[in-house]
């Protein structure tokens, strides 16, 4: 039977950490070890961890970022497989079991991911995602047309040997460190997907992926790395891939009300891929609707100020 090491990086997530650890300890297939890496927390994380003293391996370090914390946990892990869980997320009981089953039937997979459910900070369900991809998915990741590998840093199980082979998480990245790692794995190995909702991904307003400026910087760097090693066939898709990336970044800035960032990336997207014009055609109407909604919700009847202007 394959053994599984769980790595939980945490930084100032004491209010969620206990639920994350409990969800690991409640797995139908128990991990061989649970490694919690406290990345220099300044809240009451230490108090929360006292309760789990005999059931986890605790590592403390000065704050160095989530990629370093994950790598530290993986460095000391002894399991055949590595399963990462961010401290603000929750696993459903059969997550490890169902993902290990995929490796048991297809041992050459580079990672296995699973369906997810978004929840709010109280645990209330928001939306489900069961549309992940299976097989050779690296090109689809770069084309950025749809969700490919689900669950961010909490949804995958990765063979320890594969993690070491590709060099682990890039410590220079933050919000996109997981995407970058998964792309490097997917460019060498097939990916497996379990189309069941096995992870609850918490949206609470302070998620790293809400930092659009950081995501912009990270994804542009990750693409630069990906295309520096691309073969001739993939290089022919470079313009399309970058055009789609800029479209996604434009949409992210728009959703945050940062319209200068939206305009900057929308222009870049259209210069690279003019047929993306249909994607942007409805944005002025969306902005008008947003302003109308702000006016109707404002007690004074005046539109609320918009950020990023």
VEXDREN-2710 file (C-alpha; in Angstrom, 1 decimal):
% VEXDREN-2710
k/r/px/py/pz
1/UNK/0.0/0.0/0.0
2/UNK/1.3/3.4/-0.9
3/UNK/2.0/5.7/2.0
4/UNK/0.9/9.3/2.1
5/UNK/2.6/12.3/3.9
6/UNK/0.4/15.3/4.4
7/UNK/2.0/18.8/4.5
8/UNK/0.0/21.7/5.9
9/UNK/1.7/25.1/5.6
10/UNK/0.2/27.8/7.8
11/UNK/0.6/31.5/8.4
12/UNK/-1.8/33.3/10.8
13/UNK/-4.7/31.0/10.0
14/UNK/-5.3/29.9/13.6
15/UNK/-9.1/30.3/13.2
16/UNK/-9.2/27.7/10.4
17/UNK/-6.2/25.5/11.2
18/UNK/-8.0/23.1/13.6
19/UNK/-10.7/22.3/11.1
20/UNK/-8.0/21.6/8.4
21/UNK/-6.1/19.2/10.7
22/UNK/-9.2/17.5/11.8
23/UNK/-10.2/16.9/8.2
24/UNK/-6.9/15.1/7.7
25/UNK/-7.2/13.0/10.8
26/UNK/-10.7/11.9/9.8
27/UNK/-9.6/10.5/6.4
28/UNK/-10.8/7.0/5.6
29/UNK/-7.3/6.2/4.5
30/UNK/-5.0/7.5/7.2
31/UNK/-1.8/9.3/6.2
32/UNK/1.5/7.9/7.5
33/UNK/2.4/11.4/8.9
34/UNK/0.9/14.9/9.1
35/UNK/3.5/17.6/8.9
36/UNK/2.5/21.2/9.9
37/UNK/4.9/23.9/8.9
38/UNK/4.2/27.1/10.9
39/UNK/5.7/29.9/8.6
40/UNK/6.3/32.4/11.4
41/UNK/2.7/32.9/12.6
42/UNK/2.1/35.8/14.9
43/UNK/-1.5/34.9/15.9
44/UNK/-2.5/32.1/18.3
45/UNK/-1.5/29.3/16.0
46/UNK/0.8/27.9/18.7
47/UNK/-2.1/27.6/21.1
48/UNK/-4.2/25.8/18.5
49/UNK/-1.4/23.3/17.8
50/UNK/-1.0/22.2/21.4
51/UNK/-4.1/20.1/21.1
52/UNK/-2.5/18.0/18.3
53/UNK/0.9/17.6/19.8
54/UNK/1.0/13.8/19.6
55/UNK/-0.6/13.5/16.2
56/UNK/1.4/15.9/14.0
57/UNK/5.0/16.6/13.2
58/UNK/5.4/20.4/13.8
59/UNK/8.1/22.4/12.1
60/UNK/8.5/26.1/12.9
61/UNK/10.4/28.6/10.7
62/UNK/10.7/32.3/10.2
63/UNK/8.2/33.7/7.7
64/UNK/9.5/32.8/4.2
65/UNK/6.3/32.3/2.2
66/UNK/4.1/29.4/1.4
67/UNK/6.4/27.9/-1.3
68/UNK/9.2/27.6/1.1
69/UNK/6.9/26.2/3.8
70/UNK/5.6/23.5/1.5
71/UNK/9.1/22.6/0.3
72/UNK/10.2/22.3/4.0
73/UNK/7.5/19.9/4.7
74/UNK/8.2/17.8/1.6
75/UNK/11.9/17.7/2.5
76/UNK/11.3/15.8/5.7
77/UNK/8.3/13.7/4.4
78/UNK/8.8/10.0/4.2
79/UNK/5.7/8.9/2.3
80/UNK/5.5/7.6/-1.2
81/UNK/3.0/10.3/-2.0
82/UNK/2.7/14.0/-0.9
83/UNK/-0.6/15.6/-0.2
84/UNK/-0.6/19.4/0.4
85/UNK/-3.4/21.1/2.3
86/UNK/-3.6/24.9/2.9
87/UNK/-4.5/25.7/6.5
88/UNK/-7.8/27.5/5.5
89/UNK/-9.2/24.6/3.4
90/UNK/-10.9/21.3/4.3
91/UNK/-10.8/17.8/2.9
92/UNK/-13.8/15.5/2.7
93/UNK/-13.2/12.1/4.4
94/UNK/-12.5/10.0/1.3
95/UNK/-10.1/12.4/-0.5
96/UNK/-6.8/10.5/0.1
97/UNK/-8.5/7.2/-0.4
98/UNK/-10.0/8.1/-3.8
99/UNK/-6.8/9.7/-5.1
100/UNK/-4.5/6.9/-4.0
101/UNK/-6.8/4.5/-5.9
102/UNK/-5.9/6.3/-9.1
103/UNK/-2.2/5.8/-8.4
104/UNK/-2.9/2.1/-7.6
105/UNK/-4.4/1.6/-11.1
106/UNK/-2.1/4.0/-13.0
107/UNK/1.2/4.2/-11.3
108/UNK/2.9/6.5/-13.9
109/UNK/0.7/9.5/-13.1
110/UNK/2.5/12.7/-12.2
111/UNK/-0.3/14.0/-9.9
112/UNK/-4.0/13.4/-9.2
113/UNK/-6.4/16.2/-8.4
114/UNK/-10.1/16.2/-7.5
115/UNK/-13.4/18.0/-7.6
116/UNK/-13.8/21.0/-5.3
117/UNK/-16.5/23.1/-3.6
118/UNK/-16.0/26.7/-2.8
119/UNK/-17.1/27.7/0.7
120/UNK/-17.2/31.0/2.6
121/UNK/-15.4/31.8/5.8
122/UNK/-18.2/30.2/7.8
123/UNK/-18.2/27.0/5.8
124/UNK/-21.3/27.8/3.8
125/UNK/-21.2/26.1/0.3
126/UNK/-20.9/28.5/-2.6
127/UNK/-20.3/26.6/-5.8
128/UNK/-19.0/23.2/-7.0
129/UNK/-16.3/22.4/-9.6
130/UNK/-16.1/19.0/-11.2
131/UNK/-14.7/20.0/-14.6
132/UNK/-11.0/19.2/-14.1
133/UNK/-9.0/17.5/-16.9
134/UNK/-7.3/14.2/-17.1
135/UNK/-4.4/13.0/-19.2
136/UNK/-1.8/15.2/-21.0
137/UNK/-2.9/18.6/-20.0
138/UNK/0.2/20.9/-20.1
139/UNK/-0.8/22.6/-23.4
140/UNK/-4.3/23.2/-22.1
141/UNK/-2.9/24.8/-19.0
142/UNK/-0.9/27.3/-21.1
143/UNK/-3.9/28.0/-23.4
144/UNK/-5.7/29.2/-20.2
145/UNK/-9.2/28.6/-21.8
146/UNK/-10.7/26.8/-18.9
147/UNK/-10.1/25.2/-15.5
148/UNK/-7.6/22.4/-15.8
149/UNK/-6.1/21.3/-12.4
150/UNK/-8.5/22.1/-9.6
151/UNK/-8.1/22.9/-5.9
152/UNK/-5.1/25.3/-5.9
153/UNK/-2.5/24.1/-3.3
154/UNK/-4.9/21.8/-1.5
155/UNK/-6.3/19.5/-4.2
156/UNK/-3.4/17.4/-5.5
157/UNK/-1.6/14.3/-4.5
158/UNK/1.9/14.0/-6.0
159/UNK/4.5/11.2/-5.9
160/UNK/7.4/12.2/-3.7
161/UNK/9.8/11.1/-6.4
162/UNK/8.1/13.3/-9.0
163/UNK/8.0/16.3/-6.7
164/UNK/11.8/16.0/-6.2
165/UNK/12.4/15.4/-9.9
166/UNK/10.8/18.7/-10.9
167/UNK/12.4/20.7/-8.1
168/UNK/9.4/21.3/-5.9
169/UNK/7.7/24.7/-5.5
170/UNK/9.5/27.8/-6.9
171/UNK/10.2/29.8/-3.8
172/UNK/10.2/33.1/-5.8
173/UNK/6.5/32.7/-6.5
174/UNK/3.5/33.0/-4.2
175/UNK/0.0/33.0/-5.6
176/UNK/0.9/31.0/-8.7
177/UNK/3.5/28.6/-7.1
178/UNK/1.0/25.7/-7.4
179/UNK/0.2/26.4/-11.0
180/UNK/3.9/26.6/-11.9
181/UNK/4.6/23.3/-10.1
182/UNK/1.6/21.5/-11.7
183/UNK/2.6/22.8/-15.2
184/UNK/6.2/21.4/-14.8
185/UNK/4.7/18.0/-13.7
186/UNK/2.1/18.0/-16.5
187/UNK/4.7/18.7/-19.1
188/UNK/6.4/15.4/-18.2
189/UNK/3.6/13.2/-16.9
190/UNK/-0.1/12.4/-17.4
191/UNK/-2.4/13.9/-14.8
192/UNK/-5.3/12.0/-13.1
193/UNK/-8.6/13.5/-12.0
194/UNK/-11.2/12.2/-9.6
195/UNK/-14.5/13.8/-10.6
196/UNK/-15.9/13.9/-7.0
197/UNK/-16.2/16.8/-4.6
198/UNK/-13.4/15.9/-2.1
199/UNK/-12.1/19.4/-1.2
200/UNK/-13.7/22.5/0.3
201/UNK/-11.8/25.6/-0.9
202/UNK/-12.4/28.5/1.5
203/UNK/-13.0/32.0/0.2
204/UNK/-12.6/34.5/3.0
205/UNK/-11.3/37.7/1.6
206/UNK/-7.6/37.3/2.5
207/UNK/-6.8/34.4/0.1
208/UNK/-3.5/34.8/-1.7
209/UNK/-5.3/34.5/-5.0
210/UNK/-7.2/37.6/-4.2
211/UNK/-3.9/39.6/-4.6
212/UNK/-4.2/40.3/-8.3
213/UNK/-1.0/42.3/-8.6
214/UNK/0.9/39.3/-7.2
215/UNK/-1.0/36.9/-9.5
216/UNK/-0.1/39.2/-12.4
217/UNK/3.6/39.1/-11.6
218/UNK/3.7/35.4/-10.8
219/UNK/1.8/34.2/-13.9
220/UNK/3.9/36.3/-16.3
221/UNK/7.0/34.8/-14.6
222/UNK/5.6/31.3/-14.8
223/UNK/4.8/31.7/-18.5
224/UNK/8.3/33.0/-19.1
225/UNK/9.7/29.9/-17.5
226/UNK/7.4/27.6/-19.4
227/UNK/8.2/29.0/-22.8
228/UNK/11.9/29.1/-22.2
229/UNK/11.9/25.3/-22.3
230/UNK/9.1/24.9/-24.9
231/UNK/9.5/22.8/-28.0
232/UNK/8.9/24.1/-31.5
233/UNK/5.2/22.9/-31.5
234/UNK/4.5/24.7/-28.3
235/UNK/6.3/27.9/-29.3
236/UNK/3.9/28.2/-32.2
237/UNK/1.1/28.6/-29.7
238/UNK/2.9/31.2/-27.7
239/UNK/1.0/34.2/-29.1
240/UNK/-2.4/32.6/-28.4
241/UNK/-1.3/31.5/-24.9
242/UNK/-0.2/35.0/-23.9
243/UNK/-3.3/36.5/-25.5
244/UNK/-5.5/34.3/-23.3
245/UNK/-3.4/34.9/-20.2
246/UNK/-3.8/38.7/-20.6
247/UNK/-7.5/38.2/-21.1
248/UNK/-7.7/36.3/-17.8
249/UNK/-5.7/38.9/-16.0
250/UNK/-7.9/41.6/-17.6
251/UNK/-11.0/39.9/-16.2
252/UNK/-9.5/39.6/-12.8
253/UNK/-8.7/43.3/-12.7
254/UNK/-12.2/44.1/-13.9
255/UNK/-13.8/42.0/-11.2
256/UNK/-11.7/43.8/-8.6
257/UNK/-12.8/47.2/-10.0
258/UNK/-9.3/48.0/-11.0
259/UNK/-10.1/49.3/-14.5
260/UNK/-6.6/50.6/-15.4
261/UNK/-5.3/47.1/-15.0
262/UNK/-8.2/45.7/-16.9
263/UNK/-7.6/48.1/-19.8
264/UNK/-3.8/47.4/-19.9
265/UNK/-4.3/43.7/-20.2
266/UNK/-7.3/43.9/-22.5
267/UNK/-5.2/45.9/-25.0
268/UNK/-2.4/43.4/-24.8
269/UNK/-4.8/40.5/-25.2
270/UNK/-6.4/42.1/-28.3
271/UNK/-3.1/42.9/-29.9
272/UNK/-2.0/39.3/-29.6
273/UNK/-5.3/37.6/-30.2
274/UNK/-7.8/40.0/-32.0
275/UNK/-10.6/37.3/-31.9
276/UNK/-10.8/37.8/-28.1
277/UNK/-12.8/41.0/-28.9
278/UNK/-16.0/39.0/-28.3
279/UNK/-14.8/38.3/-24.8
280/UNK/-14.4/42.0/-24.0
281/UNK/-17.5/43.3/-25.8
282/UNK/-19.8/42.9/-22.8
283/UNK/-17.4/44.5/-20.2
284/UNK/-18.7/48.1/-20.6
285/UNK/-22.3/46.9/-19.9
286/UNK/-21.0/45.0/-16.9
287/UNK/-19.3/48.1/-15.5
288/UNK/-22.5/50.1/-16.0
289/UNK/-24.6/47.5/-14.2
290/UNK/-22.1/47.5/-11.4
291/UNK/-22.3/51.3/-11.0
292/UNK/-26.1/51.2/-11.1
293/UNK/-26.0/48.5/-8.4
294/UNK/-23.7/50.6/-6.3
295/UNK/-26.0/53.6/-6.6
296/UNK/-29.1/51.6/-5.5
297/UNK/-27.3/50.1/-2.5
298/UNK/-25.7/53.4/-1.4
299/UNK/-27.7/55.0/1.5
300/UNK/-26.9/58.5/0.1
301/UNK/-27.9/57.6/-3.5
302/UNK/-24.4/58.3/-4.7
303/UNK/-22.2/55.7/-6.4
304/UNK/-19.6/54.2/-4.1
305/UNK/-16.0/55.0/-5.1
306/UNK/-14.3/52.4/-7.3
307/UNK/-10.8/51.2/-6.7
308/UNK/-7.9/51.1/-9.2
309/UNK/-8.9/54.3/-10.9
END
